[in-house]
Amino acid sequence: MKKLKFQRLADIIIFAMLGTIMFVSKILMEAFPNIHFIGMLTVVYTVVYRKKALIPIYVYVFLNGIYAGFSPWWIPYLYVWTVLWAVTMALPKNMSKKTAVPVYAVVCALHGLCFGIIYAPAQALMFHLNFKATVAWIAAGIPFDAIHALGNLAAGLLIVPLSEALRKVHNPKTAK
């Protein structure tokens, strides 16, 4: 029983730290608009922790709100990273490294490219945009989404080695 309680406390601490790493990495990368490690870390955490990856993802989301304010821009953050988590969860768990490296990088890049589209429903609802205005909003963001996609593609190449390292640190006996 004591070991179970200790493991829960350790998990809470680890997930809080992982969410904080996401947040700090975002702050450190703010000099490079739309270039960050959030997508890559979302996939890494999902590959390693599966359903439990939602914990550090939402630690990140709430830290973002605390830091920058819980204003309208923040509301889509309640689901945009969950989309990437869900897509990653739908991928086969036991891909070879040779397959996983490009697949994870492309998934990360596609999330960046589609970020405006994923974000748009909340934007349309909050600001009462009709379909035409929503499409215009998405189109205006395409250059930023393209930059986001390229950054995510590059960062996505780190997913496999980082997920292997995280597995070894978290549970060295069962690491692949």
SULPE-V326665 format. One record per pair of residues at least 24 apart in sequence whose C-alpha atoms are under 10 Angstrom apart, sorted by the first residue. I is the first residue (numbers start at 1). J is the second residue. D is the distance in whole Angstrom. If there is no record, write none. Layout:
[[I/J/D] [I/J/D]]
//
This chain:
[[10/170/10] [11/52/9] [11/55/10] [11/170/10] [12/55/9] [12/56/9] [14/55/10] [14/56/9] [14/170/9] [15/45/9] [15/49/10] [15/52/9] [15/53/8] [15/54/9] [15/55/6] [15/56/5] [15/57/9] [15/58/10] [15/59/8] [15/60/10] [16/55/8] [16/56/6] [16/57/9] [16/58/10] [16/59/6] [16/60/9] [17/56/8] [17/59/9] [17/60/10] [18/42/10] [18/45/8] [18/53/9] [18/55/9] [18/56/6] [18/57/8] [18/59/8] [18/60/8] [19/45/10] [19/53/9] [19/54/10] [19/55/8] [19/56/4] [19/57/6] [19/58/7] [19/59/5] [19/60/5] [19/61/8] [19/62/9] [19/63/8] [20/56/8] [20/57/9] [20/59/7] [20/60/6] [20/61/10] [20/63/8] [20/64/10] [21/56/9] [21/59/10] [21/60/8] [22/56/8] [22/57/8] [22/59/9] [22/60/6] [22/61/9] [22/63/10] [22/64/10] [23/56/10] [23/57/9] [23/59/9] [23/60/5] [23/61/8] [23/62/9] [23/63/7] [23/64/7] [23/67/10] [24/60/9] [24/63/10] [24/64/10] [26/60/10] [26/64/9] [27/64/9] [27/67/10] [32/147/10] [32/151/10] [33/144/8] [33/147/8] [33/148/8] [33/151/10] [34/112/9] [34/144/7] [34/145/8] [34/146/9] [34/147/6] [34/148/5] [34/149/9] [34/150/9] [34/151/8] [34/152/9] [35/112/9] [35/144/10] [35/147/7] [35/148/6] [35/149/9] [35/150/8] [35/151/5] [35/152/7] [35/154/10] [35/155/9] [36/148/8] [36/151/7] [36/152/7] [36/155/8] [37/108/10] [37/151/8] [37/152/7] [37/154/10] [37/155/6] [37/156/9] [37/158/10] [38/81/8] [38/108/10] [38/152/9] [38/155/9] [39/81/7] [39/84/7] [39/85/9] [39/105/10] [39/107/9] [39/108/6] [39/109/8] [39/111/8] [39/112/8] [39/148/10] [39/149/10] [39/151/10] [39/152/7] [39/153/10] [39/155/8] [39/156/8] [39/159/10] [40/84/10] [40/104/8] [40/105/8] [40/107/10] [40/108/6] [40/109/9] [40/151/10] [40/152/7] [40/153/9] [40/154/9] [40/155/6] [40/156/5] [40/157/8] [40/158/7] [40/159/6] [40/160/10] [40/162/9] [41/108/10] [41/155/9] [41/156/9] [41/158/9] [41/159/8] [41/162/9] [41/163/9] [42/81/7] [42/82/9] [42/84/7] [42/85/6] [42/88/9] [42/108/9] [42/159/9] [43/81/10] [43/84/7] [43/85/7] [43/86/10] [43/87/9] [43/88/6] [43/89/9] [43/104/7] [43/105/9] [43/107/9] [43/108/8] [43/156/8] [43/159/7] [43/160/9] [43/163/9] [44/85/10] [44/88/9] [44/104/9] [44/156/9] [44/158/9] [44/159/5] [44/160/7] [44/161/9] [44/162/7] [44/163/5] [44/164/9] [44/166/8] [44/167/10] [45/85/9] [45/88/10] [45/159/9] [45/162/9] [45/163/7] [45/166/9] [45/167/10] [46/84/9] [46/85/6] [46/86/9] [46/87/10] [46/88/7] [46/89/7] [46/163/9] [47/85/9] [47/88/7] [47/89/8] [47/91/9] [47/92/10] [47/93/7] [47/94/10] [47/104/10] [47/159/9] [47/160/9] [47/163/7] [47/164/9] [47/166/10] [47/167/10] [48/93/10] [48/162/10] [48/163/6] [48/164/8] [48/165/10] [48/166/7] [48/167/6] [48/170/9] [48/175/10] [49/163/10] [49/166/10] [49/167/9] [49/170/10] [50/85/9] [50/86/10] [50/88/9] [50/89/7] [50/93/9] [51/85/9] [51/86/9] [51/89/8] [53/82/10] [53/85/8] [54/81/9] [54/82/8] [54/85/8] [54/86/10] [57/81/7] [57/82/8] [57/85/9] [58/82/9] [72/122/9] [72/123/8] [72/126/7] [72/127/9] [73/119/9] [73/122/9] [73/123/8] [73/126/10] [74/122/10] [75/119/9] [75/122/7] [75/123/9] [75/126/9] [76/118/8] [76/119/6] [76/120/8] [76/121/8] [76/122/6] [76/123/8] [77/119/8] [77/122/10] [79/118/9] [79/119/9] [79/122/10] [80/111/9] [80/114/10] [80/115/7] [80/116/10] [80/117/10] [80/118/6] [80/119/7] [81/111/9] [81/115/9] [81/118/10] [83/111/8] [83/115/10] [83/118/8] [84/108/8] [84/110/9] [84/111/6] [84/112/10] [84/115/10] [87/111/9] [97/160/7] [97/161/9] [98/160/10] [100/157/9] [100/159/9] [100/160/7] [101/156/8] [101/157/6] [101/158/8] [101/159/7] [101/160/6] [101/161/9] [102/153/9] [102/156/8] [102/157/7] [102/159/10] [102/160/10] [103/156/9] [103/157/9] [104/152/10] [104/153/9] [104/155/10] [104/156/6] [104/157/8] [104/158/9] [104/159/7] [104/160/8] [105/149/10] [105/150/10] [105/152/7] [105/153/5] [105/154/7] [105/155/7] [105/156/4] [105/157/5] [105/158/8] [105/159/8] [105/160/9] [106/149/9] [106/150/10] [106/152/8] [106/153/6] [106/154/10] [106/156/7] [106/157/9] [107/149/10] [107/152/9] [107/153/8] [107/156/8] [108/148/10] [108/149/7] [108/150/9] [108/151/9] [108/152/5] [108/153/6] [108/154/9] [108/155/8] [108/156/6] [108/157/9] [108/159/10] [109/145/9] [109/146/9] [109/147/10] [109/148/7] [109/149/4] [109/150/6] [109/151/7] [109/152/5] [109/153/5] [109/154/8] [109/155/9] [109/156/7] [110/145/9] [110/146/9] [110/148/9] [110/149/6] [110/150/9] [110/152/8] [110/153/8] [111/145/9] [111/148/9] [111/149/7] [111/152/8] [111/153/10] [112/144/9] [112/145/6] [112/146/7] [112/147/8] [112/148/5] [112/149/4] [112/150/8] [112/151/8] [112/152/6] [112/153/9] [113/141/10] [113/142/8] [113/143/9] [113/144/8] [113/145/5] [113/146/5] [113/147/8] [113/148/6] [113/149/5] [113/150/8] [113/152/9] [113/153/10] [114/138/9] [114/142/9] [114/145/7] [114/146/9] [114/148/9] [114/149/8] [115/141/9] [115/142/9] [115/144/9] [115/145/6] [115/146/10] [115/148/8] [115/149/9] [116/140/9] [116/141/6] [116/142/7] [116/144/9] [116/145/7] [117/141/9] [117/142/9] [117/145/9]]
//
